[in-house]
Amino acid sequence: MSFSTQRSFAIGMAAAAFLAVPRGASATDVGVNGHAFGLGLQLGAPSGITGKYYLGGRRNAIDFVVGGFLDTRAGFNNSLYLQGTYLWHPSTLVHDPAFDLDWYVGVGGFVWDLGVWTGAAGAHVPLGLAFDLNDPSVSQLQFYGEIALNVNVLPNGLGWYGIGLAIGGRYYF
């Protein structure tokens, strides 16, 4: 399977997963203060546009990143990085009237187009903290930080791996 076919397959699978999500939960028990979908920016490895959708509560979610890796010599080096991850939020570490601090762990995948000649795909396993603001004037904001293990699986089998650090923020609709 060519890399462009793999990339198209990954985008199609991510879209199908998003459209298959159940929509039955009430607004008070979903996501960030009643809002299930958030969109924002992530900085680090990788940097890009990020989104997160809570799956009918506060424990399970899917997220995505569309971006690239910052290269000090060539900007994003003409690379495209796509990532989709299932996230599980086992518990709230801090519940305060001003904010909630949850931890999460996840498993997912990535596709990385490194240009005309090369590409990679593999597993993405993050561990992170989500900081949800509870003040009514900013209650639709979430900030997060995570560390993630990325393990290359394609095109040459299990091989390259790396640790990514990222911080970001999302506004929930």
N, C-alpha and C positions, 0 to 999 in steps of 0.2 A: 504494500500500500504506500503510495507516494505521500510525502509530508503534507502537500496541499490537501489531499484527500483526508488525511488524519485530522488536519485542522478543521476542515468542513464538518467532519463527523463529530468532533469535540464540540463545536459551536451548536450543531443540531441537537446533540444530547443535552447540553446545558439549557437550550430553549425548551426542549420537551420536558425536562425536569421542572423548570419554572412554571410551565403551563399546567402541569399535572398536580400542582400543590393544592391541597384542600383549602377551601375558603370559608369554612363554617364557624370559626371561633368568634366570640363576641369581642368588641373593641376594647373592653377593659382588661382582658387577660392576654393580650397579644403584644409582642414586641416591646418597643420603647414607649412607655406611657400610652398604650393603646394604638400605636401606629406600627404596622407590620413591615413596611418596606422603607429602607433607607438608602440614600445615594450620597457619595462623597468622594474624598481624595485620600490616597494612601501615599506615604513617603517612605522610602527605604528600599528594600529588596523583596519585591519589585515596587516601583512607583507607578501610579496610574489612577484610574477611576475605579471606585469600589462600590459594590452594592450588597445589601443583605436583606433577606426575606425570612421573617419568623414564620414557622410552620404551625400556626394555630395555638400558640402559647409562648412561653419564654424559655423553654428548655431546648428546643430544636430549631435550627435555622440552616439556610444555605447562603453562601456568599460567593461573590465573584470579584475578580480583578481583571481589568483590561489595561495593559500598560507595557512597561519595559524595564530594563535594568539600566541605570544611569552609568555611563562610561565617561570618565573625565576627559577623554580625548575626542569623543565623537558623539556627545549627547546620548541618545538612546541607541546609537550604532545601527539604526534602521531595523531594530529587532521588534517583534511583537510577542508579548507574553499574555496568555490567557490562563486563568486559574478558576476552578470551581471547587468548593469545599462544603461538605456537610459538617455543621458545628453542633456540639452538644454542650449545654451550659448546666453542669451538675448542681451548682449551688451559688447562692449569693454570699460573698465574703463579708460585705458591709452593706447594711441597709440603714440609711440615714434620711431624715426629711429632705436634705439637700441633694443626695445622690445615692445610687446603688452601684456597687462594685461586684461584678460577676466574673468568674473565671470560666474558660472554655477550652475544649480540646476538639480536634476535628480530623477528618481524613478526606482527601480529595485528589485531584489531579491537575496537571498543568501541561500546556503545549507551548513551546517556545520556538519561534521562527527566528533563526539567527542570520537570516539573509538568504541569498540565492542558493548557496551550496549546502547549508547545514540546518538542522533543526533538532529538537529534542522533545520528548514527552515523558512524563513520569508521575510519581506519587508526591503529594504535598500533605504534610502532617503538622498542623499548627498547635501551639499552646499559647493562650493569651488572656488578657484582662480587658473587660468592657466596662467603661465608666459612663453610666447613664445619669444625666442631670434630671432632677425632679422639680425644680422651680418652674412654675407655670409659664414664665416668660421665655424659658429656654428648654422646656421639657422634651422637645423633639430632637435634641442633640445627643449624640453618642460619640465618645472618643475611645480609642482602643490602642493597645500595643500587643505585639505578638512576636514570638520566635517560632520558626518553622524549619522542619527538615524537608528538603527536596531531594528525591532520589530519582535519577534518570533511569528509565526503562527502555525507551526506544531512541534511536534506531539500532543501537548495538547491544541491547540487553542491559541487565543490571550493571551499573557502573558508577558514573560520576554522581557525587552527592554534594550538597551544600547546605549551609545554615543561613536562613534569611531573617533579618530583623526589620520590622515595619511598625510605623505608627500611623494613625489615621483618624478621620472624623467623618460622620455621616449625619445627614439631616433626614428625619423620618417623616413620611407623608401619610 
